């Protein structure tokens, strides 16, 4: 059986770190208020002139270096983002060009915070069916560009950044001991779109709009949906949730991470959390957390890793892979 195996990973963050205390000078909030409700201590904010494609390119180069290959070996570039540089062309084609890649295909995926999971599902399918052998998948966002910086309930939550993986076809035996993606499960429910959205768009207002969120309702659905996605992925592999070595969730809020772990009886020590340092970076949050845990030695070759996310739409999903 052909599996999509991760052969390299990398991340890129802006230089500009904004702490809770710095935010408190601009909006009615405090470090204590933010930490108690979200677990966030700081976030990275891209300065004007540094765009999503710049962050994506930095993560792409880091992932390619880690994989030990150059862009000429790529068949495809997929970028998960909800904050593109332009309405069109895609961020992926910008990255493709700047990498000097003149072959293959490049396109964006828009599933907001679930974008990287959706991207993994797509990349897995394309590799399994032989349409590509080597794919660069990036999650990149400049969420700071769609925030209302006078709204303390939302502007404190988000940050900017990018993470990437290189996936390559790998022959396995067709069982759970194979390296690579074992399964993906993706879902959506458009009836809930008004709970988390921007108040603008190309065909409605001609602008990107600003982020609006009903926090309590989002929290309730997030815990339930992420837990369901985890259970669905584990069930598809025929394993108990407890058999997973590491859980790498979307970094929205520490209370969501804790609530999901309690609901499923997951040991909190097995949950990778970077929300304190990155905030919510939407489609970039899962790969940023993944790269952090790989680089600090927690995730090792052979480990069973479950990635999961939920975002606006609502969209949600999970990916089970053996590192």
N, C-alpha and C positions, 0 to 999 in steps of 0.2 A: 504494500500500500504506500502511496506517495503522501508524505506529510509536509506541511509548511513549517520548517524549523527556524527558530531565531538564531542567526549566526553572528549578530552584532547589535549593539544598542548604544544610544548616545543622547545627550541632553544639551540644551542651551538656554541660558537665562540672561535677561538684561542685567546691566551693571547696577542699576538703580534699585536699592532696597528701601522700602517704605515701612517703617515700624508702626505699631499701634499708637505709640506716643506721638509720632509725627502726624498721623491722621487726626488725632485728637486736637491738634492745633488748627485744623481746617473745618472740622465737623463736630457736632455735639455728641461726643463719645469719649471713651476712655479705654486704656489697655485692659483694665479689669473687666469692663462690660463686654468687650470683644472676646477675650479669652474664655470667660465663663460660658458664653453662649455658642462659641464656635470652635475654640481651641486654637485659633489663628493668632500668631504673634507678629508676623511680618508677611510681606508679599513683594514680588518684583514687578516694577512698572516700567514699561518701555518708554523712553523719551520720544518726543516728536521727531519724526524722521527715521525711526527704527520701526519697521513694519512686520507684519506676521511672516512674510516671506523671508525676511532677514533672520528671524528666530528659527524658522523652519530649516533654512540653509545651514545654520550653525549646528542644529541637531543632526541634520543629514550627514554633514561632514564627519561629525563625531561617531555616528553609527557606522559609516563606511570604514572609517579608520579602525574601529573595534572589530569589524568583520574581516578586515584585511583584504578588501577588494576596492576597485575603483568604479566610478560611475559608469564606465563603458560596459561593465558586466551586468548592469541593471536592465530588466525588461520593462519595468513599470515603476512609476512614482505615484503614490496615493497620499493626499494630504487631508486629514480630518480637521476641519476648522469651521467656525461660524463667524469669524472676523477676518474675511479676506481683504487683501490690499485694495482690490477693485471688485466691482460687481462681476466683471469678466475682463480678462481671462482668469483662469484658475490660478491659485497659489502654486499648485503642483507643476504647472507648465513653467512658471517663473523659476521654481527650484530646478526643474529639469534643464532649463537654459543655463542657469548659473553654475550648474555642475558640469556643463559641457557635454551633456548627454543628448545625442542627436537621433537616437533610435527608440523604439518602444512606444509607450503611451503614458500620459499623465493626466490625472483628474482629481477633483476634490470630492469629499464626502461631507454632507451636512446633516449631522444628527446631534448637534450641540454637545453636551457633556458625554454622550454615549458614542460620539463619532469615532473614537479610536477602536472601540469594541466592534462597531459596524465595519470599520476598515479592516480589522482582523478577519472578520467573517468573509468579506469580499476577497481579500488576499488569499485566504485559505482555499476558497472555491476556485479562484483563478489558477492557483498552483496545482490543486488536485486534478483539475480538468486539463492541464497541460497548456493553458493559454500563456503562462509565464513560468519561468524557472526561478527568477530572483526579483523580489519586489522590495522597494523601500517604502515603508509606511511611516508617516509623520503625523503627530498631533501637535498643532501649533495655534496659539491664540494671543491676541492683544485685547483681552476683555475690558481693559481700562478705557477703551475707546467707546464702549456702549454703556458706561456707567453714569448714573446721576450722582455727582459728587456732593450733592446736598442731602442725599437720602442715606442716613446712617445705617439703615437696616439692610442695604444692599452693597453700598460702595466699599464697606469694610471686608466683604467676603471674597473678592475676586483679585486675581493677579494675572500676569503675563508670563509666557514661557513656551517651550517646545521640547518634545521628546520624540525619539524615532527608533525603529527597529528595522533590521534587514532580515527578510524571510527568504528562505531558499528551499527548493524541493529536496526532499530526503527520503530515501527508501526505508520503510519500516516493515514490521511484521503484521501490523493491523491490530495490535493489542495496546493496552494502556502503558506498557513499558517503552513504547516508541518515543523517541524525542520528537518534539514539535507539537503542533496544535492537534489535540484529540477531538475537540468539538467546540462549536460556538452556538449560542442561542440568543437571538435578538427579537425584541418585541416593541410594540408602540401602542398608544391609545390617544388618538387625536382629540378625543372629547375633553381632555384635560389641559389643552394648550393654553387656556387663559390664566392658568395658575402660575406660569412662568413664560414670559415672552418679552419682546421689545415692542415699543409702541410706534414703530415705523417699518418701512420696507420700500423697495424699489417701486412696486406697482401701486402702493397705497399712499405713501407720503413723499416719496422721492428722496428719503433719507434713511440712514440706518436705524434711527430711533434709539431710545434708552431702555435699559433693562427694568422690568417690573416683575415683582414676585410676591406671592402670598405664602410667606415662609412656613407657617404652621401646617398648611395643607400639603406643601411640597415635602416637608419632613415626614408626614404620615405616609404618603405614597412611596417615598424613597425607601424607607425601611422595608415596607411590604414587598415592593417590586424587586429590589435588589436581592432580598432573601429568596424570593421565588426564582429568580434567574440563577442564583447559586445552586439551589436545589435541582433545577431543571438540568443544568450542566453536569452536576455530579450524577444524577440519575441516568443521563444519557451514556455516561461512561460506566455505569454499573458499580459505582463506588459510594461509600458513605461520605458525607461532607467532612467528617473527621479525618479522612485519609489524605486530605489536601495538606501540603506542607506550608504553603504561603498563600495568603489572600492579599491581592493588590486592588483595592477599591478606588473608585472615583473619590477624589479628595474634596468633598463639598463642605463637610462640617464634621468635627470630631464626634458630635453627639449622634450623627447618622451612622458613623462607623461603629461606635459603641453599641447603639441600638440594634444594628444588624447582627453583630457578634452575639449579643445576648439572646436574640430571637432564635438563632441557630445553634447556640451552645458552643460557639467557636472560642478557642483560647485567644484572648486579646493579644498575646505575645506573637501569634501567628499572623496578625493583621499589620500590613505595612502602612504606616501613617506618616505623611509629610505635610499635612495640611497646616501645621504650625508655622512652617517656613515658606510654603508656596501659596497658601490660600487656595481658592478654587480657580484653577486654570482651564476649566472646561475640558475640551478634547485633549489638552496636553497633560491633564493631571494623572491619568493612569500610566502613560509612558514615563513621566517624570518620576513617579513613585517607583516604578519598576527599575529604572536605571539606578536610582538611589540605593535600592536594596541589592542590586547586582554588584554595584561598585563597592559597597561596604561589606560585602562578603556574606550577607544573609542568604540570598538566593544562589544556589550552586547547581552545577550541571547534574541532571538527574532528578532534581526536585520537581514535585507536582505543584503547579502554580495556577491559581484561579484569579483571573482579572474580571472585574465587574464594574458597571456604571449605570447611572440613570441621569437623564437630562430632559430639557424642555421638549415638548411635543405631545405627551410624554413619550420618550424613548428609553429603553433600558436593555441590558443584555449582559452576557457573561462569556468568557472564553477560558477553557481548560487546556493547559499545555504542560508538557514535560520539558523543563529547561535543558 
